[in-house]
Amino acid sequence: MSKLISRQDKYHLIIMSLFIFLYFYRGPFGQIRQALSMVMFLYSLTYLMNKEYGKYLIINILSLTIHSTAIMSFPFLIFIWRSENAISYI
């Protein structure tokens, strides 16, 4: 890859450095975003237990904008709507 870039551009060292640094820059932030999304979900469970479904939904939609794993929080709401005794199982 560096030979291809070196033929095309005189700043090939800078381009390769940016490619490597941006790859490693993105990695840990995915874990941080997932952790933040999980914390928001755990915080929203208090609203679910108090039957404040709107606040639960808003917090989980916000956490969905942070990381896509927050989509797993929506089956809880469907489960609660179907069964009022489900709170004791959570």
FIKOLZA-1660 file (N, C-alpha, C; in steps of 0.1 Angstrom, whole numbers, plus 5000, padded with zeros to 4 digits):
% residues 90
   i   px   py   pz ch aa at
   1 5008 4988 5000  A  M  N
   1 5000 5000 5000  A  M CA
   1 5009 5012 5000  A  M  C
   2 5020 5012 5007  A  S  N
   2 5028 5024 5008  A  S CA
   2 5035 5027 4994  A  S  C
   3 5037 5016 4986  A  K  N
   3 5043 5019 4973  A  K CA
   3 5033 5025 4964  A  K  C
   4 5020 5021 4965  A  L  N
   4 5010 5028 4957  A  L CA
   4 5008 5042 4961  A  L  C
   5 5008 5045 4974  A  I  N
   5 5007 5059 4978  A  I CA
   5 5019 5067 4975  A  I  C
   6 5031 5061 4976  A  S  N
   6 5043 5069 4973  A  S CA
   6 5044 5073 4958  A  S  C
   7 5038 5065 4949  A  R  N
   7 5038 5069 4935  A  R CA
   7 5029 5080 4933  A  R  C
   8 5018 5081 4940  A  Q  N
   8 5008 5091 4938  A  Q CA
   8 5010 5104 4945  A  Q  C
   9 5016 5104 4956  A  D  N
   9 5017 5116 4964  A  D CA
   9 5031 5118 4970  A  D  C
  10 5036 5130 4971  A  K  N
  10 5049 5132 4977  A  K CA
  10 5048 5132 4992  A  K  C
  11 5037 5133 4998  A  Y  N
  11 5035 5132 5013  A  Y CA
  11 5031 5119 5018  A  Y  C
  12 5036 5108 5012  A  H  N
  12 5031 5095 5015  A  H CA
  12 5033 5091 5030  A  H  C
  13 5044 5096 5036  A  L  N
  13 5046 5092 5050  A  L CA
  13 5035 5098 5059  A  L  C
  14 5031 5110 5056  A  I  N
  14 5020 5117 5064  A  I CA
  14 5007 5109 5062  A  I  C
  15 5004 5105 5049  A  I  N
  15 4992 5098 5046  A  I CA
  15 4992 5085 5053  A  I  C
  16 5002 5077 5053  A  M  N
  16 5003 5064 5060  A  M CA
  16 5002 5066 5075  A  M  C
  17 5008 5076 5080  A  S  N
  17 5007 5079 5095  A  S CA
  17 4992 5082 5099  A  S  C
  18 4986 5090 5091  A  L  N
  18 4972 5094 5094  A  L CA
  18 4963 5081 5093  A  L  C
  19 4965 5073 5083  A  F  N
  19 4958 5061 5081  A  F CA
  19 4959 5052 5094  A  F  C
  20 4971 5050 5099  A  I  N
  20 4974 5041 5110  A  I CA
  20 4968 5048 5123  A  I  C
  21 4971 5061 5125  A  F  N
  21 4966 5067 5137  A  F CA
  21 4951 5068 5138  A  F  C
  22 4944 5070 5127  A  L  N
  22 4930 5071 5127  A  L CA
  22 4923 5058 5129  A  L  C
  23 4930 5047 5125  A  Y  N
  23 4925 5034 5127  A  Y CA
  23 4925 5031 5142  A  Y  C
  24 4936 5034 5149  A  F  N
  24 4937 5031 5163  A  F CA
  24 4929 5041 5171  A  F  C
  25 4927 5053 5166  A  Y  N
  25 4919 5063 5173  A  Y CA
  25 4904 5059 5174  A  Y  C
  26 4899 5052 5164  A  R  N
  26 4885 5048 5164  A  R CA
  26 4882 5036 5173  A  R  C
  27 4892 5027 5175  A  G  N
  27 4889 5015 5182  A  G CA
  27 4884 5016 5197  A  G  C
  28 4891 5023 5206  A  P  N
  28 4887 5024 5219  A  P CA
  28 4874 5032 5221  A  P  C
  29 4871 5041 5212  A  F  N
  29 4859 5049 5214  A  F CA
  29 4846 5041 5212  A  F  C
  30 4847 5030 5204  A  G  N
  30 4835 5022 5202  A  G CA
  30 4831 5015 5215  A  G  C
  31 4842 5011 5223  A  Q  N
  31 4839 5005 5236  A  Q CA
  31 4833 5015 5246  A  Q  C
  32 4838 5027 5245  A  I  N
  32 4833 5038 5254  A  I CA
  32 4819 5041 5250  A  I  C
  33 4816 5042 5237  A  R  N
  33 4802 5045 5233  A  R CA
  33 4793 5034 5238  A  R  C
  34 4797 5021 5237  A  Q  N
  34 4789 5010 5241  A  Q CA
  34 4786 5010 5256  A  Q  C
  35 4797 5013 5264  A  A  N
  35 4795 5014 5278  A  A CA
  35 4786 5026 5282  A  A  C
  36 4787 5037 5275  A  L  N
  36 4778 5048 5278  A  L CA
  36 4763 5044 5274  A  L  C
  37 4761 5037 5264  A  S  N
  37 4748 5033 5260  A  S CA
  37 4742 5023 5270  A  S  C
  38 4751 5014 5275  A  M  N
  38 4746 5005 5285  A  M CA
  38 4742 5012 5298  A  M  C
  39 4750 5022 5302  A  V  N
  39 4747 5029 5314  A  V CA
  39 4734 5037 5313  A  V  C
  40 4731 5042 5301  A  M  N
  40 4719 5049 5299  A  M CA
  40 4707 5039 5300  A  M  C
  41 4709 5027 5294  A  F  N
  41 4699 5017 5295  A  F CA
  41 4696 5013 5310  A  F  C
  42 4707 5011 5317  A  L  N
  42 4705 5007 5331  A  L CA
  42 4698 5018 5339  A  L  C
  43 4701 5031 5336  A  Y  N
  43 4694 5042 5342  A  Y CA
  43 4679 5042 5339  A  Y  C
  44 4676 5039 5326  A  S  N
  44 4662 5040 5322  A  S CA
  44 4654 5029 5328  A  S  C
  45 4660 5018 5333  A  L  N
  45 4652 5008 5339  A  L CA
  45 4644 5013 5351  A  L  C
  46 4649 5023 5358  A  T  N
  46 4642 5029 5370  A  T CA
  46 4629 5034 5365  A  T  C
  47 4629 5041 5353  A  Y  N
  47 4616 5046 5347  A  Y CA
  47 4607 5035 5343  A  Y  C
  48 4613 5024 5338  A  L  N
  48 4604 5013 5334  A  L CA
  48 4598 5006 5346  A  L  C
  49 4605 5005 5357  A  M  N
  49 4599 5000 5369  A  M CA
  49 4588 5009 5375  A  M  C
  50 4589 5022 5373  A  N  N
  50 4579 5031 5378  A  N CA
  50 4568 5034 5368  A  N  C
  51 4568 5026 5357  A  K  N
  51 4558 5027 5347  A  K CA
  51 4558 5040 5340  A  K  C
  52 4569 5047 5339  A  E  N
  52 4570 5059 5331  A  E CA
  52 4576 5056 5318  A  E  C
  53 4568 5051 5309  A  Y  N
  53 4573 5045 5296  A  Y CA
  53 4578 5055 5287  A  Y  C
  54 4573 5067 5288  A  G  N
  54 4578 5078 5279  A  G CA
  54 4592 5081 5281  A  G  C
  55 4596 5083 5294  A  K  N
  55 4610 5086 5298  A  K CA
  55 4619 5075 5294  A  K  C
  56 4614 5063 5296  A  Y  N
  56 4622 5051 5293  A  Y CA
  56 4625 5051 5278  A  Y  C
  57 4615 5054 5270  A  L  N
  57 4616 5053 5256  A  L CA
  57 4626 5064 5251  A  L  C
  58 4624 5076 5256  A  I  N
  58 4633 5088 5252  A  I CA
  58 4648 5085 5255  A  I  C
  59 4650 5080 5267  A  I  N
  59 4664 5077 5271  A  I CA
  59 4670 5066 5262  A  I  C
  60 4662 5056 5259  A  N  N
  60 4668 5046 5251  A  N CA
  60 4669 5050 5236  A  N  C
  61 4661 5059 5231  A  I  N
  61 4663 5064 5218  A  I CA
  61 4675 5073 5217  A  I  C
  62 4678 5080 5228  A  L  N
  62 4690 5088 5229  A  L CA
  62 4703 5079 5229  A  L  C
  63 4701 5068 5237  A  S  N
  63 4713 5059 5237  A  S CA
  63 4715 5051 5224  A  S  C
  64 4704 5050 5217  A  L  N
  64 4705 5044 5203  A  L CA
  64 4713 5052 5194  A  L  C
  65 4712 5066 5196  A  T  N
  65 4720 5074 5187  A  T CA
  65 4735 5074 5191  A  T  C
  66 4738 5069 5203  A  I  N
  66 4752 5068 5207  A  I CA
  66 4758 5055 5202  A  I  C
  67 4751 5043 5203  A  H  N
  67 4756 5031 5199  A  H CA
  67 4745 5022 5195  A  H  C
  68 4747 5013 5185  A  S  N
  68 4736 5005 5180  A  S CA
  68 4732 4993 5189  A  S  C
  69 4740 4990 5199  A  T  N
  69 4736 4979 5208  A  T CA
  69 4724 4983 5216  A  T  C
  70 4721 4995 5217  A  A  N
  70 4709 5000 5225  A  A CA
  70 4696 4995 5219  A  A  C
  71 4696 4989 5207  A  I  N
  71 4684 4984 5202  A  I CA
  71 4679 4972 5210  A  I  C
  72 4688 4966 5217  A  M  N
  72 4684 4955 5226  A  M CA
  72 4675 4959 5238  A  M  C
  73 4674 4972 5240  A  S  N
  73 4666 4976 5252  A  S CA
  73 4651 4977 5248  A  S  C
  74 4647 4977 5236  A  F  N
  74 4633 4979 5232  A  F CA
  74 4625 4966 5235  A  F  C
  75 4630 4954 5234  A  P  N
  75 4622 4942 5237  A  P CA
  75 4617 4943 5252  A  P  C
  76 4625 4949 5261  A  F  N
  76 4620 4950 5275  A  F CA
  76 4607 4958 5276  A  F  C
  77 4606 4968 5268  A  L  N
  77 4593 4976 5268  A  L CA
  77 4582 4968 5263  A  L  C
  78 4584 4961 5252  A  I  N
  78 4573 4952 5247  A  I CA
  78 4569 4941 5257  A  I  C
  79 4579 4936 5263  A  F  N
  79 4577 4925 5273  A  F CA
  79 4569 4931 5285  A  F  C
  80 4571 4943 5289  A  I  N
  80 4564 4949 5300  A  I CA
  80 4550 4952 5296  A  I  C
  81 4548 4957 5284  A  W  N
  81 4535 4961 5279  A  W CA
  81 4526 4948 5279  A  W  C
  82 4532 4937 5276  A  R  N
  82 4524 4925 5275  A  R CA
  82 4520 4918 5288  A  R  C
  83 4529 4921 5298  A  S  N
  83 4527 4914 5311  A  S CA
  83 4530 4924 5322  A  S  C
  84 4521 4926 5330  A  E  N
  84 4523 4936 5342  A  E CA
  84 4531 4929 5353  A  E  C
  85 4532 4916 5353  A  N  N
  85 4540 4909 5364  A  N CA
  85 4554 4908 5360  A  N  C
  86 4558 4913 5349  A  A  N
  86 4572 4911 5344  A  A CA
  86 4582 4919 5352  A  A  C
  87 4578 4930 5359  A  I  N
  87 4587 4938 5367  A  I CA
  87 4595 4929 5377  A  I  C
  88 4588 4920 5383  A  S  N
  88 4595 4912 5393  A  S CA
  88 4606 4902 5387  A  S  C
  89 4605 4900 5374  A  Y  N
  89 4615 4892 5367  A  Y CA
  89 4628 4899 5363  A  Y  C
  90 4627 4913 5362  A  I  N
  90 4638 4920 5358  A  I CA
  90 4648 4922 5369  A  I  C
% end
